[in-house]
């Protein structure tokens, strides 16, 4: 018996079935089967091409016009797997999904009925956009629970494809779940389940077809929304919390549907009447309406006051228009004033002794700009450094740091008059490139993922990026700092312009060659890592298709398996610095330390005996230390597909690769993380990607840019075999 049956169902709409089956065929999994309930000749012929001689794809031919519910039922009847994953023929499965789902369901206890997964959203003109479900799934964690203990899960997007169902559970409730109303089936599956579990990783692609290509909604389909929720609320009798959540969802969805419009007047009146009756009839005892405008809307709905609601909508539209106009006028006045001040400052001579620094969208003194500024103070103290820092981060600056807050009067004055502008991202669009000013782009990593204009083919990564404005910002660069020839080539491709590449190494990596044993002991003492304990730094990167950061490992279980002599330093990506940490409840007597807010990250690298990461650029920097690196790549295919990459990390990794937590645990509990094979792999990686990093990168940049020295007069890059990295923690604490 297979662990998982992927049941693909429906007609081959706009030929999306071909793409779906191609992706499944590219990554076959022995413990999963594919059943295609093919509706119509086109779907049958498409599926048949993927099942030569009755291979891995089992085709169930169905006549044209067969509904989704009947197609799902036909496919499920043929399935032999313990679990069912229903996938509509128009939708998609990110690469590697069946493997990930099969591994997760294999570890679930028998009383779990439903596994919930995350998804990405695509439309006819976008692809791979993150869903809003990530934070809910992350908060639920990996433990299986009764729905009554986690009723907020009812707020997840009602897609049947994001519910993987235990086959026995499906068969026990097939009569209720066999419906063409997919959102009903998705919500009913949760309400009928004894226990549910979560997989907070993307395992489905919801593809929305262009509305103009679909038949218009009928009045009965409009009214069906109210009927759906009334039927679902029947399943929540004596379940107060679930009933309340579902009631709020019903009212919200009814009001949204009504507000979107598109209904004829007669249909709109009838929809409002039915929604009003349901809101009154199903309202939980003692339920309090929210305050503000939302409360007014709900009150009018419950009253059935159609005419008042329409008048309320009209007043709101007028109020919003007026407020928008006032805000626009204020912005225009403020912008004119700032522009006037900036233009006046641009008319003054450039100050040759003024340099402006910024890093990570004005977070503070960090990364390559910080290393350059420190070396500048040593080699050219006559040049005054001013940092651009947001107001909330200003309190964290080192004592005596001169800084300006974005948007302030002095901010525009220093940007206008500074000879040197240094950043590891970009200064805002309004900044003018003066002919006698020098802009230095330091970047903040070696590119594995696609960057710059190479993101155009990956909408989930681009996130609405204005490429024209990006190119205008790039054209301001005079210099671009690079750590290796791979990076130089990729920057030239991703950021095409006339800047000069400084192949001098990343200044932030100098510390990996200049730090001593005392520095390493100091950092480990600060972190509370006792001598002799192994420190594993886990530093995953951001996923463009996730709404927030979800640890992709069961960190508590990993800490238990690694034992008391190992401490996990866990660092979430800086994109999530303002979010509540999902590690809050995972600190275990000093064996798990949340270092997400610890700066600088270079100190964490110095303190660690081994780095565990996925696709983060930290691996390229850490390789300078010539210490073990382990890659945890549970979603490589999904990441590669949605983000785009410049090379195949699976073939060119800096150390052993784990595709599952079990594999990672095995590597870290044996010598595989530091054996001869790992060392050889790391040596190849280090030679390629640590090409220019030798401890003197900042000096080369300062001498070239700020002191104007000829490149031939700069300290030459030391060959990699002649470099001596900082001592290991074991050496430093011996």
Secondary structure, 3 states (H helix, E strand, C coil): CCCEEEEEEECCHHHHHHHHHHHHHHCCCCCEEEEEEEECHHHHHHHHHCCCCCCCEEEEEECCCCCHHHHHHHHHHHCCCCEEEEEECCCECCCCHHHHHHHHHHCCCCCCCEEEEEEEEECCCCCCEECCCHHHHHHHCCCCECHHHCHHHHHCCCCHHHEEEEHHHHHHCHHHHCCCCHHHHHHHHHHHCCCEEEEEEEEEEEECCCHHHCCCCCHHHHHHHHHHHHHHHHCCCCCHHHHHHHHHHHHHHHHHHHHHCCCCHHHHHHHHHHHHHHHHHCCCCCCCCCCHHHHHHHHHHHHCCHHHHHHHHHHHHHHHHHHHHHHHHHHHHHHHHHHHHHHHHHCCCCEEEEEEEECCCCCCCCHHHHHHHHHHHHHCCCCEEEEECCHHHHHHCCCCCCEECCCCHHHHHHHHHEEEEEECCCCCCCCCCCCCCEEEECCCCCCCECCHHHHHHCHHHHCCCCHHHHHHHHCCCCEEECCCHHHHHHHHHHCCCCCEEECCCCHHHHHHHHCCHHHHHHHHHHHCCCCCCEEEEEECCCCCCCCCCCCCCCHHHHHHHHCCCEEEEECCCHHHCCCCCCCCCCCCCCCEEECCCCCCHHHHHHHCCEEEECCCCHHHHHHHHCCEEEEECCCHHHHHHHHCECCCCCCCCCCCEECCHHHHHHHHHCHHHCCHHHHHHHHHHHHHHCCCCCCCHHHHHHHHHHCCCCHHHCCCCCCHHHCCCCCCHHHHCC
